[in-house]
């Protein structure tokens, strides 16, 4: 197995656009020729678009874009810009009188600590598509990860910065990678050591508080914990899969979140993972599914370790310097 960049997976263009003053942004994954798609939603508070089209029993076989966006439900507006860009490229589902780009996606809650009145929109979505052609560095406080945060069980006074991470590998001709905006309610754990990388953190005492322990102590609490959550991402590959298998891969990729985020998939997270495949390489699906979780796990860690402290939130780099 060889580590590669996610840009090395042919057939996809990935890019960001953001408003750094408002601390929000979006990320797009484009496949103009069309990709077999799948999705799995595990969190209890999702915000998604066009996920029904990915159901194996429904007609459309290929999708042309996935977006990951900040802005809570307002961020779903990004899809209009992605559709406009793809339509201009001639990509889409042929309905005889036009080609309709099939664009699906998900949003995360990042209305704080940035400007809650500014959200990703069609213009930002279109800009992200143009930037996708540049093959720029993706990891860090960028795109959908710009306003991301983690460890919010005691509010933002104890939260830390999340971010956008990628990771990709190849075995022979098989290539697979993950991209994820890490914005969970819980803590992010190094799966190799079991120690926290970011999460609920006491800045005065310089110590982690451990979200799972806090939850157990507050087991009768009825407070509103919806304070800016949801981790969203995608796995892209050149493996041959059908729609049903693509959905299963998205499901298995959630293991990468469970290995690194404690707790994950809570009622106040909308954790959602997509799959996109160009279907160029025959491969054992057991290998592909193992790698889907593997690259997602590493992408989460990269998203945390490359994030910058901002909006009053310290980052991994600040705490572990």
C-alpha positions in Angstrom: 0.0 0.0 0.0 1.3 3.4 -1.0 0.2 6.8 0.2 -0.8 9.2 -2.5 -2.6 12.6 -2.6 -6.3 12.6 -3.1 -5.7 14.6 -6.3 -4.0 11.5 -7.7 -7.3 9.7 -8.1 -8.2 10.4 -11.7 -11.6 11.6 -12.7 -12.2 13.9 -9.8 -11.7 17.6 -9.1 -11.8 18.8 -5.5 -11.8 22.4 -4.4 -12.7 24.9 -1.6 -14.1 28.4 -1.4 -14.6 30.3 1.9 -15.3 33.5 3.6 -12.4 33.7 6.1 -13.8 36.8 7.9 -17.1 35.0 8.6 -15.4 31.7 9.2 -17.5 29.6 6.8 -16.9 27.8 3.5 -17.7 24.9 1.3 -15.9 22.1 -0.5 -16.9 20.4 -3.8 -16.0 17.0 -5.3 -16.7 16.9 -9.0 -16.8 14.1 -11.5 -18.0 15.5 -14.8 -18.2 12.1 -16.5 -20.4 10.8 -13.7 -19.6 8.6 -10.7 -21.5 5.8 -9.1 -22.7 7.2 -5.8 -23.7 6.1 -2.3 -24.4 7.7 1.1 -24.9 6.7 4.7 -26.3 9.1 7.3 -25.5 8.1 10.9 -26.1 11.3 12.9 -29.4 12.3 14.4 -29.5 15.8 13.0 -28.6 15.7 9.3 -28.9 18.3 6.7 -28.7 16.8 3.2 -29.7 17.3 -0.5 -30.6 14.7 -3.1 -29.7 11.7 -1.0 -32.7 9.8 -2.2 -31.3 9.7 -5.7 -28.5 7.4 -4.3 -31.0 4.7 -3.3 -30.3 1.7 -5.4 -33.9 1.3 -6.3 -34.1 4.7 -7.9 -33.4 5.5 -11.6 -30.3 7.7 -11.9 -27.1 5.7 -11.9 -24.5 8.5 -11.8 -23.9 11.6 -9.9 -21.7 14.5 -11.0 -21.0 16.4 -7.8 -21.0 16.2 -4.0 -20.7 19.3 -1.9 -19.8 19.7 1.8 -20.8 23.0 3.2 -20.9 25.1 6.4 -23.8 27.4 7.1 -26.3 24.9 8.6 -29.3 24.4 6.4 -28.7 27.7 4.6 -25.5 26.1 3.2 -27.6 23.8 1.0 -27.8 26.8 -1.4 -24.3 25.9 -2.5 -25.8 23.2 -4.8 -27.1 25.8 -7.2 -23.7 27.1 -8.0 -22.3 23.5 -8.4 -25.2 22.7 -10.8 -24.5 25.9 -12.8 -20.8 25.1 -13.2 -21.5 21.5 -14.3 -24.2 22.6 -16.7 -21.7 24.9 -18.3 -19.4 22.0 -18.7 -22.1 19.9 -20.4 -22.2 17.4 -17.5 -25.4 15.9 -16.3 -28.2 13.4 -16.7 -29.6 13.5 -20.3 -33.3 14.3 -20.2 -33.4 14.9 -24.0 -34.0 18.7 -23.9 -31.2 19.3 -21.4 -28.5 17.7 -19.3 -29.3 18.0 -15.6 -26.3 17.7 -13.3 -27.0 15.4 -10.3 -25.6 17.1 -7.3 -25.9 15.8 -3.7 -24.4 17.0 -0.5 -24.5 17.8 3.2 -24.1 20.7 5.6 -22.6 21.2 9.0 -23.4 23.7 11.7 -20.8 26.4 11.9 -22.8 29.6 12.6 -20.6 30.2 15.6 -17.9 31.4 16.3 -18.1 33.1 12.8 -20.7 35.5 11.5 -24.1 33.6 11.6 -25.5 36.0 9.0 -23.0 34.9 6.4 -23.4 31.4 4.9 -22.1 29.6 1.8 -24.3 30.2 -1.2 -24.5 29.6 -4.9 -21.7 32.1 -5.6 -19.4 30.3 -3.2 -20.3 26.9 -4.6 -19.5 28.1 -8.1 -16.2 29.6 -6.9 -15.3 26.3 -5.3 -15.9 24.5 -8.6 -13.5 26.9 -10.4 -10.9 26.4 -7.7 -11.3 22.6 -8.0 -9.5 22.7 -11.4 -6.4 24.2 -9.7 -5.6 21.0 -7.6 -4.6 23.1 -4.6 -3.6 21.8 -1.2 -6.8 20.9 0.6 -6.0 20.1 4.3 -6.5 22.5 7.2 -8.8 25.3 8.1 -10.2 25.6 4.6 -13.5 25.1 2.8 -16.1 23.2 4.7 -13.6 22.9 7.6 -12.9 26.6 8.0 -15.6 27.1 10.7 -15.4 23.5 12.1 -15.0 22.8 15.8 -15.0 19.8 18.2 -15.6 19.0 21.8 -18.6 21.1 22.5 -20.3 19.3 25.4 -19.5 22.3 27.8 -19.9 25.0 25.1 -17.5 26.9 23.1 -15.5 28.1 26.1 -14.0 24.6 26.2 -14.2 23.7 22.4 -11.3 23.3 20.1 -10.8 23.9 16.4 -11.8 21.3 13.8 -10.7 21.3 10.2 -10.7 19.7 6.7 -8.7 16.6 6.2 -7.8 14.2 3.3 -6.0 11.0 2.9 -5.5 8.6 0.0 -3.7 5.4 -0.9 -3.2 3.0 -3.8 -2.6 -0.7 -4.2 -1.6 -1.6 -7.7 -4.2 0.2 -9.9 -6.7 0.6 -7.1 -6.9 4.1 -5.6 -9.1 5.3 -2.8 -9.2 8.4 -0.7 -11.3 10.3 1.9 -12.1 14.0 2.5 -13.8 15.0 5.7 -14.9 18.2 7.5 -14.3 17.4 11.2 -17.0 19.2 13.2 -18.2 16.7 15.8 -19.8 17.1 19.2 -17.3 14.7 20.8 -13.5 14.5 21.1 -11.1 13.4 18.4 -8.8 10.6 19.5 -5.6 9.3 18.1 -6.6 5.7 17.2 -3.0 4.5 17.7 -2.5 5.8 21.2 -6.1 6.4 22.5 -5.1 9.9 23.6 -7.1 13.0 22.6 -5.9 15.1 19.7 -8.7 17.8 20.2 -11.9 18.1 22.1 -13.4 19.5 25.3 -10.4 21.3 26.8 -9.9 23.4 29.9 -7.7 26.2 28.7 -6.8 27.4 32.2 -5.7 24.0 33.5 -4.5 22.9 30.1 -6.1 19.6 30.3 -8.7 17.5 28.3 -12.0 17.0 30.0 -13.1 13.9 28.1 -16.6 14.3 26.6 -17.7 10.7 27.4 -17.0 11.2 31.1 -18.9 14.5 31.1 -21.9 12.9 29.5 -22.0 10.1 32.0 -21.9 12.7 34.8 -24.7 14.6 33.2 -26.9 11.7 32.4 -30.1 13.4 33.6 -29.3 16.7 31.8 -32.0 18.2 29.5 -29.8 21.0 28.2 -29.8 21.9 24.5 -26.5 20.4 23.2 -27.1 21.5 19.7 -24.1 23.9 19.7 -22.6 23.5 16.2 -22.0 19.9 15.2 -21.8 17.4 12.4 -18.9 15.7 10.5 -19.4 15.3 6.8 -17.2 13.7 4.2 -16.8 11.5 1.2 -14.8 8.5 0.0 -13.7 8.6 -3.7 -12.3 5.6 -5.6 -11.7 4.0 -9.0 -13.0 0.6 -7.8 -15.9 -1.0 -9.7 -19.0 -0.8 -7.6 -22.7 -0.6 -8.2 -25.1 1.7 -6.3 -25.8 -0.8 -3.6 -22.1 -1.5 -3.0 -21.4 2.3 -3.0 -23.9 2.7 -0.2 -22.4 -0.1 1.7 -18.9 1.5 1.4 -20.2 4.7 2.7 -21.6 2.8 5.7 -18.4 1.0 6.4 -16.4 4.3 6.0 -18.2 5.5 9.2 -16.0 3.1 11.1 -13.3 5.7 10.5 -15.3 8.2 12.4 -16.1 5.8 15.2 -12.3 5.0 15.6 -11.4 8.7 15.9 -14.4 10.5 17.4 -15.8 9.8 20.9 -18.7 9.9 20.9 -19.6 9.9 17.3 -23.0 9.7 15.6 -24.9 11.5 18.4 -28.4 12.8 18.3 -27.0 16.3 17.8 -24.6 15.3 15.0 -25.7 14.9 11.4 -22.7 12.7 10.4 -22.9 11.9 6.7 -20.5 10.1 4.4 -20.8 9.8 0.6 -19.2 7.5 -1.9 -18.2 8.3 -5.4 -16.6 5.8 -7.8 -15.4 6.1 -11.4 -15.6 2.3 -11.7 -12.3 1.8 -13.6 -10.6 -1.0 -11.6 -11.9 -4.4 -10.5 -11.0 -5.1 -6.9 -12.0 -7.2 -3.9 -14.8 -5.3 -2.2 -13.6 -6.5 1.2 -10.3 -4.8 0.5 -12.0 -1.7 -0.8 -14.3 -1.5 2.3 -11.3 -1.9 4.7 -9.5 0.9 2.9 -12.6 3.1 3.0 -12.6 3.1 6.8 -8.8 3.3 6.9 -8.5 6.5 4.7 -11.5 8.1 6.5 -9.8 7.5 9.9 -6.5 9.1 8.7 -8.4 12.0 7.0 -10.0 12.9 10.4 -6.6 13.0 12.1 -5.1 15.1 9.3 -8.1 17.5 9.5 -7.4 18.1 13.2 -3.6 18.2 13.0 -3.5 20.7 10.2 -6.2 23.1 11.5 -5.3 26.6 12.7 -6.6 28.2 15.9 -9.1 30.9 15.1 -12.4 32.4 16.3 -11.1 32.2 19.8 -10.7 28.4 19.6 -7.3 26.7 20.1 -6.1 24.1 17.6 -4.2 20.9 18.0 -1.1 22.8 17.0 -1.7 25.3 19.8 -2.3 22.7 22.5 0.3 20.2 21.4 3.1 22.6 20.4 
